[in-house]
Every structure is written in structure tokens, then in C-alpha cells.
Amino acid sequence: MAVPYVLETADPATGEAISFDLGVSMTLTEFTDSMGVPLRLGRAVLVEMGLLQPEGGRLRIKLEHQAAGLGMRLHKKGTRFPFDVLFPAGQAWAKERWSSAKAEVERHRGSAAALALQAYCDWRGGPMTTQMDVCWLLDHFPELTTRDIARVLSVSEAAVFKWSSLRTRQRDHAESRKRLHRKS
């Protein structure tokens, strides 16, 4: 849900409060949701188009884009994590570049994963089951979405979900057994 953002600051000469209406801005999460993609893929697309950059373990709007009025880096007092918003101009800028950047990200992610999986199967000496393929991709390419994995393996998203859910349950069970063993 987009919210109107207002920047309040003090006039250095008079000390009076000045409000700047930034328009209906969106956080990066809201923007990627509006584009209909998962957050992880959306952020990868925004990095591909050059809007975001890695900084201190987080993805932040580049300073030159903030200076150009596309968005703003924010850090709410009393919170631990900063967040960024895209102004309407930044949303329009990103939407113009979205389809080509998304296609590039998907092409790169899928092809790299498919090549790595094929190289592993060749090294291993034969093909693996679909369950093994899904688990291997999740272990080695955690940024892949269910749709990406389904595309790489040419299986349904339901099959990927089934095997990834089983993997999660098995890991949780193993972790709980490990904790029980440590306590005794």
C-alpha cells in the first residue's frame, strides 16, 4: 500500500519547520509487490538496472539516484534497519527499465544454475532424481525462486514446492534431534 511521504526539516536561517511533499512514494518492498514479483527477485532486478547497490550488507538506493530525485534513503529513529523509498519519478524510471532488467536477471540466474547442475551431474557420473536436483539447487543457488527452479528442471512448480517442503521438514527434524542430543 503506497503512502504519501512528507519530509520535514528545519530552515537553517529561521529555524522554522519546512515540509516537502514527496508524493505517493513506495518502499522497495511495496514497489516489488506492485510489480508482481517476490522481493528477492525484485531486488535483483533493481540491482540489474542500476538503481540499487550493495552497501553494508544491505541493498540501498545509489546516492546519484537519490540526488536525481528518484528516491530517498531513510532511517527511522528508534529502528535498527534503514529503508529506502521510491518517489513517483523513481517508480516511473524503474518501470521503464523493468522488463529488460527482469529478463536479463532470469536469463542469467536460470542459465548459471542449469550449467552448474549439469556439471555436477557429469562429475557425479549420472543424473539425479528430481528431489535431489531440487535440493541441490536450493543448497547452491538459494536466490532461485520456485518458478526459476521449475524452469531449470522442466518440472511443475508444485513438484518443486513438494520437494523443497520435504527438505525443510527433514532439516527441522534433524535440528530438533541435534538439540535434544546436546541437552542429554
C-alpha positions in Angstrom: 0.0 0.0 0.0 1.6 3.2 -1.2 1.6 6.0 1.4 2.2 9.8 0.9 5.5 10.7 2.3 6.3 14.1 3.7 9.9 15.2 4.6 10.1 17.7 7.4 13.2 19.7 8.1 14.2 22.9 9.7 15.1 26.0 7.7 18.7 26.8 8.7 18.2 30.5 8.6 15.0 30.9 10.5 14.7 27.6 12.4 11.1 27.1 11.2 9.9 23.7 10.2 9.6 23.2 6.4 7.6 20.3 4.9 8.3 18.8 1.5 5.5 16.7 0.0 7.4 13.8 -1.7 4.2 12.5 -3.3 2.9 8.9 -3.1 6.2 7.1 -2.6 6.7 3.4 -2.1 9.1 1.4 -0.1 11.2 -1.1 -2.2 9.1 -3.9 -0.9 5.9 -2.2 -1.9 7.3 -1.5 -5.3 8.4 -5.1 -6.0 5.0 -6.3 -4.7 3.3 -3.9 -7.2 5.4 -5.4 -10.0 4.1 -8.9 -9.0 7.4 -10.5 -8.2 8.9 -11.9 -5.0 11.1 -9.5 -3.0 14.3 -11.3 -3.7 13.8 -11.3 -7.5 12.6 -7.7 -7.4 15.7 -6.5 -5.6 17.9 -8.4 -8.1 16.1 -6.7 -10.9 16.6 -3.3 -9.3 20.3 -4.0 -8.9 20.5 -5.1 -12.5 19.0 -1.9 -13.7 21.5 0.0 -11.5 19.0 1.6 -9.1 20.3 -0.3 -6.0 23.8 -1.1 -4.8 25.1 -3.4 -2.0 26.2 -1.4 1.0 27.0 -2.6 4.4 25.2 -6.0 3.9 22.1 -4.3 2.5 20.8 -3.1 -0.8 20.4 0.7 -0.9 19.4 3.3 -3.5 22.5 4.7 -5.1 23.4 8.2 -4.0 23.3 9.6 -7.5 19.7 8.4 -7.9 18.8 10.0 -4.6 20.4 13.2 -5.8 18.4 12.9 -9.1 15.1 12.7 -7.1 14.3 9.1 -7.8 14.1 8.1 -4.2 15.5 8.6 -0.7 17.4 6.6 1.8 15.7 6.7 5.2 16.4 5.6 8.7 13.6 6.0 11.1 14.7 6.9 14.6 14.4 4.1 17.1 14.6 1.4 14.5 17.6 -0.7 13.8 17.3 -1.0 10.0 17.3 1.7 7.3 14.9 1.6 4.4 14.5 3.3 1.1 11.5 4.7 -0.7 11.0 5.4 -4.4 9.4 8.6 -5.4 6.8 8.7 -8.3 9.7 9.7 -10.6 11.7 6.7 -9.4 8.8 4.4 -9.9 8.3 5.5 -13.5 12.1 5.3 -14.1 12.2 1.7 -12.8 9.0 0.7 -14.7 10.6 1.8 -18.0 13.6 -0.5 -17.4 11.8 -3.3 -15.6 11.1 -5.8 -18.4 14.6 -5.8 -19.9 16.3 -6.0 -16.5 14.0 -8.7 -15.3 14.6 -10.8 -18.5 18.4 -10.4 -18.0 18.2 -11.5 -14.4 16.1 -14.5 -15.2 18.3 -15.5 -18.1 21.4 -15.2 -16.1 20.0 -17.0 -13.0 18.5 -19.9 -14.8 21.4 -20.5 -17.2 24.1 -20.4 -14.4 22.1 -22.8 -12.3 21.4 -25.2 -15.2 25.1 -25.2 -16.2 26.2 -25.8 -12.6 23.7 -28.6 -12.1 24.8 -30.3 -15.4 28.4 -30.0 -14.4 27.7 -31.6 -11.1 25.7 -34.4 -12.6 28.6 -35.1 -15.1 31.1 -35.1 -12.2 28.9 -37.4 -10.2 28.6 -39.8 -13.1 24.9 -39.7 -13.8 21.6 -38.0 -13.4 19.9 -37.4 -10.1 16.2 -37.7 -9.1 14.0 -34.6 -9.2 14.1 -34.4 -5.4 17.9 -34.5 -5.5 18.0 -31.8 -8.2 15.7 -29.5 -6.3 17.6 -29.9 -3.0 21.0 -29.4 -4.8 19.7 -26.2 -6.5 18.3 -24.9 -3.2 21.6 -25.5 -1.5 23.8 -24.0 -4.2 21.5 -21.3 -5.6 19.4 -20.0 -2.6 18.4 -16.9 -4.6 16.4 -19.0 -7.1 12.6 -18.9 -6.8 10.3 -21.9 -7.1 9.5 -20.7 -10.6 13.2 -20.5 -11.5 13.9 -24.0 -10.3 10.9 -25.4 -12.1 12.1 -23.7 -15.3 15.7 -25.1 -14.9 14.4 -28.6 -14.2 11.4 -28.5 -16.6 9.1 -29.7 -13.9 6.0 -28.1 -12.3 6.2 -25.5 -9.6 4.1 -27.9 -7.4 6.8 -30.6 -7.7 9.5 -28.1 -6.7 7.3 -26.9 -3.7 6.7 -30.5 -2.7 10.4 -31.4 -2.6 11.5 -28.1 -1.0 8.9 -28.5 1.7 10.1 -32.0 2.4 13.7 -30.8 2.6 12.6 -28.1 5.1 10.8 -30.6 7.3 13.7 -33.0 7.2 16.2 -30.3 8.2 13.9 -29.0 11.0 13.6 -32.6 12.3 17.3 -33.1 12.2 17.9 -29.8 14.0 15.5 -30.7 16.8 17.1 -34.1 17.2 20.5 -32.4 17.4 19.2 -30.0 20.1 17.8 -33.0 22.1 21.1 -34.8 21.8 23.0 -31.8 23.1 20.8 -31.5 26.2 21.3 -35.1 27.2 
